[in-house]
Every structure is written in structure tokens, then in C-alpha cells.
Amino acid sequence: MARKAFTRPARDYSPTYFQYLISEIENFTGLTFNKGERIEANGADQTEIVLVSPNGTKYKITVNDAGAVSTTQVV
């Protein structure tokens, strides 16, 4: 999958920026997220959720069968 660079957010919360970000993600992935909707990532199909920290470090979020959530740094 190709990478897309998004504009950086302002230091303060901006509803306009988040609307832009959601729109870009929807356009890029073809996914649409609605407020109040549950989003499921199925580990069986190797879907991953990766969050990026403020310093740019990437962390994959996983959950085991007991419900314990953990993160693993990814490259």
C-alpha cells in the first residue's frame, strides 16, 4: 500500500483538522466510519491497528483471548 503524507495538526484540538483527516482516510482506504459505529479488526485476517506516538514511534495494538491489551513497537 502506498503511503500518504497528511498535513500536521495544530497544537490545539481542531474539529476541522479531524474532519479533514477522516475524509482523507476514507478516500484513501475506501472505508467509511460513522460516529457511534463499532470498528472491529479481526486478528484472523492479519488486520492490524497501529498508532503513532508524538515522536513518530509506531505501536501495534493487540489483544489476547483473555482481553489483555498490549502494544508492540513496529518499524
MODELLER restraints for C-alpha pairs under 7 A, 6 or more apart:
rsr = mdl.restraints
at = mdl.atoms
rsr.add(forms.Gaussian(group=physical.xy_distance, feature=features.Distance(at['CA:9:A'], at['CA:17:A']), mean=6.38, stdev=0.5))
rsr.add(forms.Gaussian(group=physical.xy_distance, feature=features.Distance(at['CA:26:A'], at['CA:32:A']), mean=5.33, stdev=0.5))
rsr.add(forms.Gaussian(group=physical.xy_distance, feature=features.Distance(at['CA:41:A'], at['CA:47:A']), mean=5.76, stdev=0.5))
rsr.add(forms.Gaussian(group=physical.xy_distance, feature=features.Distance(at['CA:41:A'], at['CA:48:A']), mean=6.81, stdev=0.5))
rsr.add(forms.Gaussian(group=physical.xy_distance, feature=features.Distance(at['CA:48:A'], at['CA:60:A']), mean=6.75, stdev=0.5))
rsr.add(forms.Gaussian(group=physical.xy_distance, feature=features.Distance(at['CA:49:A'], at['CA:60:A']), mean=5.69, stdev=0.5))
rsr.add(forms.Gaussian(group=physical.xy_distance, feature=features.Distance(at['CA:49:A'], at['CA:61:A']), mean=5.69, stdev=0.5))
rsr.add(forms.Gaussian(group=physical.xy_distance, feature=features.Distance(at['CA:50:A'], at['CA:58:A']), mean=6.38, stdev=0.5))
rsr.add(forms.Gaussian(group=physical.xy_distance, feature=features.Distance(at['CA:50:A'], at['CA:59:A']), mean=5.34, stdev=0.5))
rsr.add(forms.Gaussian(group=physical.xy_distance, feature=features.Distance(at['CA:50:A'], at['CA:60:A']), mean=4.32, stdev=0.5))
rsr.add(forms.Gaussian(group=physical.xy_distance, feature=features.Distance(at['CA:50:A'], at['CA:61:A']), mean=6.21, stdev=0.5))
rsr.add(forms.Gaussian(group=physical.xy_distance, feature=features.Distance(at['CA:51:A'], at['CA:58:A']), mean=5.73, stdev=0.5))
rsr.add(forms.Gaussian(group=physical.xy_distance, feature=features.Distance(at['CA:51:A'], at['CA:59:A']), mean=5.34, stdev=0.5))
rsr.add(forms.Gaussian(group=physical.xy_distance, feature=features.Distance(at['CA:51:A'], at['CA:60:A']), mean=6.50, stdev=0.5))
rsr.add(forms.Gaussian(group=physical.xy_distance, feature=features.Distance(at['CA:52:A'], at['CA:58:A']), mean=4.46, stdev=0.5))
rsr.add(forms.Gaussian(group=physical.xy_distance, feature=features.Distance(at['CA:52:A'], at['CA:59:A']), mean=6.32, stdev=0.5))
rsr.add(forms.Gaussian(group=physical.xy_distance, feature=features.Distance(at['CA:58:A'], at['CA:73:A']), mean=5.76, stdev=0.5))
rsr.add(forms.Gaussian(group=physical.xy_distance, feature=features.Distance(at['CA:58:A'], at['CA:74:A']), mean=5.51, stdev=0.5))
rsr.add(forms.Gaussian(group=physical.xy_distance, feature=features.Distance(at['CA:58:A'], at['CA:75:A']), mean=6.74, stdev=0.5))
rsr.add(forms.Gaussian(group=physical.xy_distance, feature=features.Distance(at['CA:59:A'], at['CA:71:A']), mean=5.78, stdev=0.5))
rsr.add(forms.Gaussian(group=physical.xy_distance, feature=features.Distance(at['CA:59:A'], at['CA:72:A']), mean=5.31, stdev=0.5))
rsr.add(forms.Gaussian(group=physical.xy_distance, feature=features.Distance(at['CA:59:A'], at['CA:73:A']), mean=4.38, stdev=0.5))
rsr.add(forms.Gaussian(group=physical.xy_distance, feature=features.Distance(at['CA:59:A'], at['CA:74:A']), mean=5.61, stdev=0.5))
rsr.add(forms.Gaussian(group=physical.xy_distance, feature=features.Distance(at['CA:60:A'], at['CA:71:A']), mean=5.38, stdev=0.5))
rsr.add(forms.Gaussian(group=physical.xy_distance, feature=features.Distance(at['CA:60:A'], at['CA:72:A']), mean=5.19, stdev=0.5))
rsr.add(forms.Gaussian(group=physical.xy_distance, feature=features.Distance(at['CA:60:A'], at['CA:73:A']), mean=6.28, stdev=0.5))
rsr.add(forms.Gaussian(group=physical.xy_distance, feature=features.Distance(at['CA:60:A'], at['CA:74:A']), mean=6.45, stdev=0.5))
rsr.add(forms.Gaussian(group=physical.xy_distance, feature=features.Distance(at['CA:61:A'], at['CA:70:A']), mean=5.84, stdev=0.5))
rsr.add(forms.Gaussian(group=physical.xy_distance, feature=features.Distance(at['CA:61:A'], at['CA:71:A']), mean=4.62, stdev=0.5))
rsr.add(forms.Gaussian(group=physical.xy_distance, feature=features.Distance(at['CA:61:A'], at['CA:72:A']), mean=6.73, stdev=0.5))
rsr.add(forms.Gaussian(group=physical.xy_distance, feature=features.Distance(at['CA:62:A'], at['CA:69:A']), mean=5.72, stdev=0.5))
rsr.add(forms.Gaussian(group=physical.xy_distance, feature=features.Distance(at['CA:62:A'], at['CA:70:A']), mean=5.40, stdev=0.5))
rsr.add(forms.Gaussian(group=physical.xy_distance, feature=features.Distance(at['CA:62:A'], at['CA:71:A']), mean=6.17, stdev=0.5))
rsr.add(forms.Gaussian(group=physical.xy_distance, feature=features.Distance(at['CA:63:A'], at['CA:69:A']), mean=4.38, stdev=0.5))
rsr.add(forms.Gaussian(group=physical.xy_distance, feature=features.Distance(at['CA:63:A'], at['CA:70:A']), mean=6.25, stdev=0.5))
